[in-house]
């Protein structure tokens, strides 16, 4: 039902009746899951108290400890179920907003994943938040409760009608403390960043968002057809373009061997194998609840049908070379690739502002010189022909999770580099005064392709 309601909203974004019903369903299901977790934790605590105070016989103690282990496993399962329910809330946000904008609500001021707010059950101020949500929907303004999502971790209610998300903090009292002041300050920083398409200092470094003009080339429909056929026939494979292959299969034992055989048959030493799984590693990409059909969403969440994306990194490199770029394929756990213009980069002092993709900003995270671990491209010296960029794995793996074209990814990267190449340096790049300078790290100058066997990612 949640999948059907979400896709009703996707088909007609003005379907506020379906949007209201989906909110009510998600809130009920999440609260029910939280109640189950509390009951299980209380039972676990009672058993542990009994074991420590009564010291039962060895046989009884062994049985009770086994029960505790079962409770721990069950609690873990329900936490995963909470994640899955919130994926539908992510789907709401993704229908109305670019994930490049939403991702900034997933990280904190240090570009680390922001902690989730905790349980909705018993939350002070929930009624006020829900009233504000209902008021927004009555006024035909799409919105979502932040607690019903995995990706929105700033504010209590997020309005989705504008070009960028508008997170709002709903306070139950006028009392103020350091935590409240920090929350308000972070929301103001985000608001200024969205309004100005960048900032002289955002999460530690100068940042500017740059739009990609060409529309996204997506194979979402083709992947859905591949999943549907796999559910019927057991397995299906399709290759929408050179270097990109989708393999879907049912998870019965009789098909697991065939799936592995297909992966091996269509892989080589430069193939990246991305296993698509319904878990938090998907974040902060476009939610699979919005990209898959209702039936495929349920099959995927229940792991009845699995999906694998094969990306030939050698073909990716060739596409970049055709753009007169000098790529090095890294896939080192942080960075996917390093790109410079078509000649060797020498040691020099370089300027380091961030760059962006589509509606999102791709920025150096945590003040590091070695790349954007959050979601994009780092630019070391965009103001000369000797710029060096690194694209993070988080950004590149959108090609798999969002079923995007390799050619489109390359075209977007090349166009951004060309734009930034001629961009004038900001006059206030360094908040401490002067421009922001740093040297190209030695390991960047010595980087080599990672082509050693088949690379697996999950």
Secondary structure by P-SEA (a helix, b strand, c coil): caaaaaaaaaacccaaaaaaaaaaaaaaaaaaaaaaaaaaaaaaaaaaaaaacccccaaaaaaaaaaaaaaaaaaaaaaaaaaaaaaaaaaaaaacccccccccccccccccccccccccccccaaaaaaaaaaaaaaacbbbbcccccccccccccccccccbbbbbbbbccccccaaaaaaaaaaaaaaaaaaaccccccccbbbbbbbbccccccaaaaaaaaaaaaaaccbbbbbccccbbbbbbbccccaaaaaaaaaaaaccccbbbbbbcccccccccccccccccaaaaaaaaaccbbbbbbbcaaaaaaaaaaacbbbbbbccccccccccccccccbbbbbbbbbbccccccccccccccccccbbbbbccccccbbbbbbccccccccccccccaaaaaaaaaaaaaaaaacccccccccccccccccccccccccccccccccccc
